[in-house]
């Protein structure tokens, strides 16, 4: 038997490309980590008689989710400071906790915790923005997930770097180191307009052009950010970034809850990708992203969870539902952001934002086999009239049974292949005991 050839068979396959398509009783044929063929199941059995068979008789099979914005290691701050607005949450709780606790061990353990949660809930690629990106890259490669690691830049010193030049120098070194890692790419990640001054942003633009990698940045997250931008520079942040030459197809603009009509036209016309983080935005009361209008203008809109410290989970299925409901409510239109479009946001649009849509984000021959299977044989997802609607409106993350990344079966019948959960949970509890003991005075 040829172990490099696998046939994955299921009642429903959602390739995402072509859009809004459900293939019934089809098979995905995987060879050496890539999708060789997608065809009728009977045809697959005849064409590839020596292949290993993976049958999922009650499942829907689709591309793995792309979490286009998170801060993985912040899982260790989950629930530390809830029910607070963004700046109070950051300035009074998160930044002080980071200053005290974040080091290589924190990032290694927090990232492992995040990867376990993401793989278990169907995310096969995440775009990260945090300190010690070298540690994040190694963890992603070790535990079998795909990652776009953000090379963080800010004006302020941290445990990782002393200032903008140091962040950039260390980030470029990480970029060079990750070239040998098969599942890891990089982005330049200036934190936000209010934490990065013009000179470092100029350097970021130059390096992004030279290295041909995306720029991943929080932009227009809150009304306070807009006010701060106007008072300090005289411009709203998007206009300031336009003047700096940063509005271009490399830019991944995260949150974007504060947009004027003309700003929607501007970002769309400049080819900027937007990442919508509906749960985090709702929980922090940051505002609503005008997703339907951005899409109508031709903007690529992806989906992200943000960190588990502000969400408080890394569940892309919940993000799809929140995105759909939020858009319908904002537009007062039940037809706004239909289920198939939200699924695109959670898959192919994230790959497009990362400039990797030729590699993953949909099930197409030639692409990497980044695939998940979700069991619909559950009281909450029966009967099945439309599998895409079930995914967005009915499924829970506990129904994710399998995940393959580059053809590697990293989650098999709900069991993680590369992560010792007992050891991981013990490490997490040890962190919680240390952090909670020292955080009680806040």
RODO-215855 format. One line per 2 residues: their letters; for each residue x, y, z of C-alpha. Coordinates in nm, 2 decimals. Example, Ala and Ser with C-alpha at 12.3 -4.5 7.8 and 13.67 -1.06 7.14 Angstrom:
REM residues 2
as	1.23/-0.45/0.78  1.37/-0.11/0.71
This chain:
REM residues 442
xx	0.00/0.00/0.00  0.13/0.34/-0.09
xx	0.13/0.53/0.24  0.19/0.86/0.06
xx	-0.15/0.84/-0.11  -0.46/0.90/0.10
xx	-0.83/0.92/0.00  -1.04/1.12/0.24
xx	-1.41/1.05/0.18  -1.71/1.23/0.33
xx	-2.08/1.30/0.25  -2.00/1.67/0.20
xx	-1.69/1.85/0.08  -1.68/2.23/0.08
xx	-1.39/2.34/-0.13  -1.46/2.71/-0.08
xx	-1.33/2.77/-0.43  -1.55/2.77/-0.64
xx	-1.75/2.97/-0.39  -2.07/2.86/-0.22
xx	-2.02/2.50/-0.35  -2.10/2.17/-0.17
xx	-1.98/1.85/-0.33  -2.17/1.54/-0.22
xx	-2.01/1.19/-0.18  -1.68/1.32/-0.31
xx	-1.32/1.24/-0.21  -1.01/1.45/-0.15
xx	-0.70/1.26/-0.28  -0.38/1.36/-0.09
xx	-0.03/1.27/-0.21  0.29/1.38/-0.03
xx	0.12/1.65/0.16  -0.07/1.81/-0.13
xx	-0.41/1.77/-0.29  -0.37/1.56/-0.59
xx	-0.74/1.53/-0.69  -1.10/1.61/-0.58
xx	-1.35/1.38/-0.75  -1.65/1.15/-0.70
xx	-1.58/0.89/-0.43  -1.64/0.59/-0.66
xx	-1.41/0.74/-0.92  -1.14/0.79/-0.66
xx	-1.16/0.43/-0.55  -1.11/0.32/-0.91
xx	-0.84/0.57/-1.00  -0.63/0.51/-0.68
xx	-0.69/0.15/-0.58  -0.38/0.13/-0.36
xx	-0.44/0.44/-0.15  -0.49/0.45/0.22
xx	-0.86/0.52/0.30  -0.98/0.77/0.55
xx	-1.36/0.75/0.57  -1.56/1.01/0.77
xx	-1.92/0.89/0.71  -2.10/1.17/0.90
xx	-1.87/1.46/0.83  -1.82/1.78/0.63
xx	-1.47/1.83/0.50  -1.33/2.17/0.43
xx	-1.01/2.38/0.43  -0.87/2.45/0.77
xx	-0.95/2.79/0.93  -0.70/3.07/0.90
xx	-0.70/3.28/1.22  -0.57/3.60/1.06
xx	-0.50/3.78/1.39  -0.41/3.66/1.73
xx	-0.15/3.70/2.01  -0.11/3.33/2.09
xx	0.09/3.34/2.41  -0.16/3.57/2.57
xx	-0.37/3.26/2.64  -0.19/3.26/2.97
xx	-0.37/3.58/3.05  -0.72/3.44/2.97
xx	-0.97/3.58/3.21  -0.71/3.79/3.40
xx	-0.90/4.12/3.35  -1.24/4.11/3.20
xx	-1.53/4.36/3.14  -1.30/4.66/3.09
xx	-1.26/4.90/2.79  -0.95/4.85/2.58
xx	-0.71/5.12/2.71  -0.80/5.05/3.08
xx	-0.76/4.68/3.01  -0.42/4.73/2.85
xx	-0.27/5.01/3.07  -0.39/4.89/3.41
xx	-0.37/4.51/3.37  -0.22/4.36/3.05
xx	0.09/4.58/3.00  0.19/4.55/3.37
xx	0.14/4.18/3.36  0.34/4.15/3.04
xx	0.62/4.35/3.20  0.64/4.12/3.49
xx	0.58/3.78/3.33  0.66/3.76/2.96
xx	0.98/3.58/2.88  1.08/3.29/2.66
xx	0.92/3.03/2.88  0.59/3.23/2.90
xx	0.58/3.26/2.52  0.67/2.89/2.47
xx	0.41/2.76/2.71  0.14/3.01/2.61
xx	0.19/2.95/2.24  0.17/2.57/2.30
xx	-0.16/2.62/2.48  -0.29/2.84/2.19
xx	-0.19/2.58/1.93  -0.36/2.30/2.12
xx	-0.68/2.51/2.13  -0.66/2.62/1.77
xx	-0.59/2.27/1.62  -0.86/2.12/1.83
xx	-1.11/2.37/1.69  -1.01/2.35/1.32
xx	-0.75/2.63/1.28  -0.46/2.51/1.07
xx	-0.29/2.85/1.02  -0.26/3.15/1.26
xx	-0.11/3.50/1.20  0.05/3.60/1.53
xx	0.17/3.93/1.67  0.37/3.90/1.99
xx	0.71/3.92/2.17  0.97/3.65/2.11
xx	0.85/3.56/1.75  1.14/3.32/1.73
xx	0.98/3.11/2.00  0.64/3.13/1.84
xx	0.80/3.01/1.51  0.97/2.71/1.67
xx	0.65/2.61/1.85  0.44/2.62/1.54
xx	0.69/2.40/1.35  0.72/2.16/1.64
xx	0.35/2.11/1.70  0.25/2.09/1.34
xx	0.05/2.40/1.27  0.11/2.67/1.01
xx	0.20/3.02/1.13  0.27/3.36/0.99
xx	0.48/3.50/1.27  0.47/3.88/1.33
xx	0.80/4.06/1.37  0.67/4.30/1.64
xx	0.78/4.67/1.63  0.69/4.94/1.88
xx	0.85/5.25/2.02  0.85/5.11/2.37
xx	1.10/4.87/2.53  1.00/4.52/2.63
xx	1.15/4.19/2.74  1.21/4.12/2.37
xx	1.38/4.45/2.25  1.49/4.79/2.37
xx	1.34/5.01/2.10  1.24/5.03/1.73
xx	1.59/4.96/1.59  1.63/4.66/1.82
xx	1.29/4.53/1.73  1.37/4.55/1.36
xx	1.71/4.40/1.39  1.59/4.11/1.59
xx	1.28/4.07/1.36  1.50/4.05/1.05
xx	1.71/3.79/1.22  1.39/3.58/1.29
xx	1.29/3.63/0.93  1.61/3.48/0.82
xx	1.59/3.19/1.07  1.24/3.09/0.97
xx	1.33/3.03/0.61  1.43/2.68/0.71
xx	1.09/2.61/0.87  0.85/2.45/0.63
xx	0.52/2.58/0.79  0.63/2.92/0.91
xx	0.64/3.26/0.73  0.67/3.61/0.86
xx	0.50/3.95/0.86  0.63/4.28/0.98
xx	0.41/4.37/1.27  0.42/4.74/1.39
xx	0.18/4.73/1.69  -0.05/5.03/1.62
xx	-0.04/5.39/1.50  -0.04/5.51/1.86
xx	0.26/5.30/1.96  0.49/5.34/1.65
xx	0.62/5.67/1.53  0.69/5.77/1.17
xx	1.06/5.68/1.14  1.01/5.31/1.23
xx	0.70/5.29/1.01  0.92/5.42/0.72
xx	1.16/5.14/0.79  0.88/4.89/0.81
xx	0.75/4.99/0.46  1.10/4.96/0.32
xx	1.17/4.62/0.46  0.82/4.49/0.36
xx	0.90/4.59/0.00  1.25/4.44/0.01
xx	1.14/4.11/0.16  0.80/4.10/-0.01
xx	0.62/4.02/0.32  0.29/4.16/0.46
xx	0.26/4.43/0.73  0.03/4.33/1.01
xx	-0.11/4.61/1.23  -0.39/4.71/1.46
xx	-0.56/5.01/1.30  -0.87/5.22/1.39
xx	-0.96/4.98/1.67  -1.13/5.24/1.90
xx	-1.26/5.59/1.89  -0.99/5.69/2.15
xx	-0.73/5.59/1.89  -0.88/5.83/1.64
xx	-0.89/6.11/1.89  -0.53/6.04/1.99
xx	-0.42/6.04/1.62  -0.59/6.37/1.55
xx	-0.45/6.54/1.86  -0.09/6.42/1.80
xx	-0.05/6.43/1.42  -0.36/6.62/1.30
xx	-0.46/6.32/1.09  -0.68/6.02/1.15
xx	-0.45/5.72/1.15  -0.55/5.59/0.81
xx	-0.47/5.92/0.65  -0.13/5.93/0.83
xx	-0.06/5.58/0.71  -0.15/5.68/0.35
xx	0.09/5.97/0.37  0.36/5.73/0.48
xx	0.30/5.50/0.19  0.17/5.22/0.40
xx	-0.17/5.17/0.23  -0.10/4.90/-0.02
xx	-0.18/4.53/-0.08  0.08/4.43/0.17
xx	-0.11/4.59/0.46  -0.32/4.37/0.69
xx	-0.53/4.62/0.89  -0.68/4.46/1.20
xx	-1.01/4.57/1.37  -1.10/4.88/1.16
xx	-1.41/4.95/1.37  -1.39/5.33/1.31
xx	-1.43/5.39/0.94  -1.57/5.69/0.75
xx	-1.73/5.63/0.41  -1.43/5.78/0.23
xx	-1.19/5.56/0.44  -1.37/5.24/0.32
xx	-1.32/5.36/-0.04  -0.96/5.44/0.03
xx	-0.85/5.11/0.19  -1.04/4.92/-0.08
xx	-0.89/5.12/-0.37  -0.54/5.07/-0.22
xx	-0.58/4.69/-0.19  -0.56/4.67/0.18
xx	-0.68/4.35/0.36  -0.89/4.40/0.67
xx	-0.91/4.15/0.96  -1.24/4.15/1.14
xx	-1.23/4.04/1.51  -1.60/4.05/1.61
xx	-1.58/3.88/1.95  -1.30/4.08/2.08
xx	-1.44/4.40/1.94  -1.78/4.33/2.11
xx	-1.63/4.23/2.44  -1.42/4.54/2.47
xx	-1.70/4.75/2.32  -1.45/4.88/2.06
xx	-1.71/4.92/1.78  -1.83/4.74/1.48
xx	-1.64/4.69/1.15  -1.85/4.77/0.85
xx	-1.77/4.44/0.68  -2.05/4.43/0.42
xx	-1.96/4.77/0.29  -1.59/4.69/0.27
xx	-1.66/4.37/0.08  -1.90/4.56/-0.15
xx	-1.61/4.80/-0.23  -1.39/4.50/-0.33
xx	-1.19/4.48/-0.01  -1.05/4.14/0.11
xx	-1.19/4.09/0.46  -1.05/3.80/0.67
xx	-1.14/3.68/1.02  -0.94/3.66/1.34
xx	-1.00/3.58/1.71  -0.76/3.84/1.86
xx	-0.61/3.70/2.18  -0.77/3.47/2.44
xx	-0.71/3.75/2.69  -0.97/3.97/2.51
xx	-1.20/3.71/2.35  -1.17/3.48/2.56
xx	-1.11/3.19/2.32  -0.95/3.11/1.99
xx	-1.26/2.96/1.82  -1.30/3.05/1.46
xx	-1.64/2.89/1.44  -1.77/3.13/1.70
xx	-1.61/3.42/1.51  -1.79/3.32/1.19
xx	-2.12/3.33/1.37  -2.05/3.66/1.54
xx	-1.94/3.81/1.21  -2.26/3.70/1.04
xx	-2.49/3.82/1.32  -2.30/4.15/1.37
xx	-2.32/4.24/1.00  -2.69/4.16/0.98
xx	-2.76/4.37/1.28  -2.55/4.66/1.16
xx	-2.70/4.66/0.82  -3.05/4.58/0.94
xx	-3.05/4.32/0.67  -3.09/3.95/0.72
xx	-2.93/3.88/0.38  -2.61/4.07/0.48
xx	-2.29/3.85/0.50  -2.44/3.51/0.42
xx	-2.29/3.19/0.56  -2.08/3.11/0.25
xx	-1.92/3.46/0.25  -1.83/3.43/0.62
xx	-1.67/3.09/0.55  -1.46/3.26/0.28
xx	-1.35/3.51/0.55  -1.24/3.23/0.78
xx	-1.04/3.04/0.51  -0.94/3.17/0.17
xx	-0.95/3.54/0.26  -0.71/3.49/0.54
xx	-0.47/3.31/0.30  -0.51/3.60/0.06
xx	-0.42/3.85/0.33  -0.10/3.66/0.41
xx	-0.02/3.64/0.03  -0.05/3.26/0.05
xx	-0.37/3.19/-0.13  -0.18/2.98/-0.39
xx	-0.07/2.75/-0.10  -0.38/2.70/0.12
xx	-0.72/2.84/0.22  -0.93/2.62/-0.02
xx	-0.94/2.26/-0.14  -0.79/2.27/-0.49
xx	-0.56/2.03/-0.67  -0.20/2.14/-0.63
xx	-0.25/2.32/-0.29  -0.12/2.20/0.04
xx	-0.35/1.95/0.22  -0.46/2.18/0.50
xx	-0.79/2.02/0.57  -1.04/1.97/0.86
xx	-1.33/1.73/0.92  -1.63/1.83/1.13
xx	-1.89/1.57/1.25  -2.25/1.67/1.18
xx	-2.40/1.36/1.34  -2.51/1.55/1.65
xx	-2.84/1.66/1.78  -2.75/2.02/1.74
xx	-2.66/1.98/1.37  -2.94/1.76/1.24
xx	-3.11/1.76/1.00  -2.86/1.88/0.74
xx	-3.02/2.08/0.46  -2.72/2.31/0.39
xx	-2.38/2.21/0.53  -2.24/2.56/0.49
xx	-2.52/2.71/0.70  -2.47/2.44/0.96
xx	-2.10/2.53/0.99  -2.17/2.89/1.05
xx	-2.50/2.88/1.25  -2.51/2.54/1.43
xx	-2.17/2.37/1.47  -1.97/2.39/1.79
xx	-1.59/2.35/1.80  -1.63/2.02/1.99
xx	-1.75/1.87/1.66  -1.41/1.92/1.49
xx	-1.27/1.56/1.47  -0.97/1.58/1.24
xx	-0.71/1.83/1.10  -0.44/1.78/0.85
xx	-0.16/2.04/0.79  0.04/1.99/0.48
xx	-0.10/1.63/0.48  0.01/1.56/0.83
xx	-0.27/1.42/1.04  -0.22/1.65/1.35
xx	-0.57/1.60/1.50  -0.71/1.25/1.46
xx	-1.06/1.17/1.59  -1.02/1.45/1.84
xx	-0.67/1.34/1.97  -0.38/1.58/1.92
xx	-0.08/1.40/1.77  0.21/1.62/1.89
xx	0.09/1.77/2.22  0.08/1.61/2.56
xx	-0.24/1.77/2.71  -0.18/1.65/3.07
xx	0.17/1.81/3.08  0.04/2.13/2.90
xx	-0.25/2.18/3.15  -0.02/2.13/3.44
xx	0.22/2.40/3.31  -0.07/2.63/3.25
xx	-0.20/2.59/3.60  0.15/2.66/3.74
xx	0.15/2.99/3.54  -0.20/3.07/3.67
xx	-0.09/3.02/4.03  0.21/3.25/3.99
xx	0.02/3.52/3.80  -0.29/3.53/4.01
xx	-0.09/3.55/4.34  0.08/3.86/4.21
xx	-0.21/4.02/4.03  -0.45/4.03/4.33
xx	-0.36/4.39/4.41  -0.50/4.52/4.08
